[in-house]
Amino acid sequence: MVSFELAVRLRDAGLRWEPTLGDRFSLHGPEMIDEVFVLSNMVADVHQFPDGAVIGFNGTTEWALDSVGKEDAVWLPAEHQLRERLGAEFMSLGLEGGRYSVRLRNGTRVAADDAGEAYALALLHLLDPTAALDQLE
């Protein structure tokens, strides 16, 4: 999964998000950064009882966060969403020396320990060519 910090860098570089079901996001604030939310049209969670676990369906979450503005949410794009955003600029993803390497049409290579992070860094480089300089091969 793309780190919160890299997701913020992508957003600040101009990556736009139109929320859809299944998207993952986090919220600003030190107590929320490690919490990952998934857009869904129903909330389901597991309740533990002495005689076993049940899956409960709820209209709202226990702590009753009613709503937040889209601008307060930080999208955590999935690998397939990042690859889609790279579009025709994406040439390949490979494993080189234990790291994932994304090669772009212009010959740029970006490497990271995680494939999602490599896609994200490649997209960041396209959005802002100076932003991912430390990860270029």
SULMOTA-V402987 format. One record per residue. N is the residue number from 1. RES is the residue in one small letter. PHI is phi in whole degrees, -180 to 180 (NA if undefined). Layout:
n = (N:N)
res = (RES:RES)
phi = (PHI:PHI)
This chain:
n = (1:2:3:4:5:6:7:8:9:10:11:12:13:14:15:16:17:18:19:20:21:22:23:24:25:26:27:28:29:30:31:32:33:34:35:36:37:38:39:40:41:42:43:44:45:46:47:48:49:50:51:52:53:54:55:56:57:58:59:60:61:62:63:64:65:66:67:68:69:70:71:72:73:74:75:76:77:78:79:80:81:82:83:84:85:86:87:88:89:90:91:92:93:94:95:96:97:98:99:100:101:102:103:104:105:106:107:108:109:110:111:112:113:114:115:116:117:118:119:120:121:122:123:124:125:126:127:128:129:130:131:132:133:134:135:136:137)
res = (m:v:s:f:e:l:a:v:r:l:r:d:a:g:l:r:w:e:p:t:l:g:d:r:f:s:l:h:g:p:e:m:i:d:e:v:f:v:l:s:n:m:v:a:d:v:h:q:f:p:d:g:a:v:i:g:f:n:g:t:t:e:w:a:l:d:s:v:g:k:e:d:a:v:w:l:p:a:e:h:q:l:r:e:r:l:g:a:e:f:m:s:l:g:l:e:g:g:r:y:s:v:r:l:r:n:g:t:r:v:a:a:d:d:a:g:e:a:y:a:l:a:l:l:h:l:l:d:p:t:a:a:l:d:q:l:e)
phi = (NA:-67:-68:-57:-61:-70:-62:-65:-61:-63:-60:-66:-84:118:-69:-101:-129:-111:-57:-136:-53:95:-66:-103:-154:-131:-121:-67:115:-58:-81:-114:-58:-82:-90:-112:-109:-123:-69:-148:-92:-154:-95:-130:-144:-98:-110:-94:-123:-54:-96:138:-95:-130:-97:-104:-109:-126:-79:-140:-78:-55:-89:55:-79:-68:-165:-136:-72:-55:-69:-90:-98:-115:-67:-111:-64:-82:-54:-65:-72:-67:-63:-61:-68:-67:55:-68:-74:-77:-110:-163:-124:-141:-109:-131:61:81:-120:-83:-126:-104:-110:-102:-56:-79:94:-65:-121:-127:-123:-157:-74:-126:-61:-61:-66:-64:-59:-64:-66:-64:-66:-59:-63:-69:-72:-147:-55:-94:-74:-111:-57:-72:-105:-73:-87)
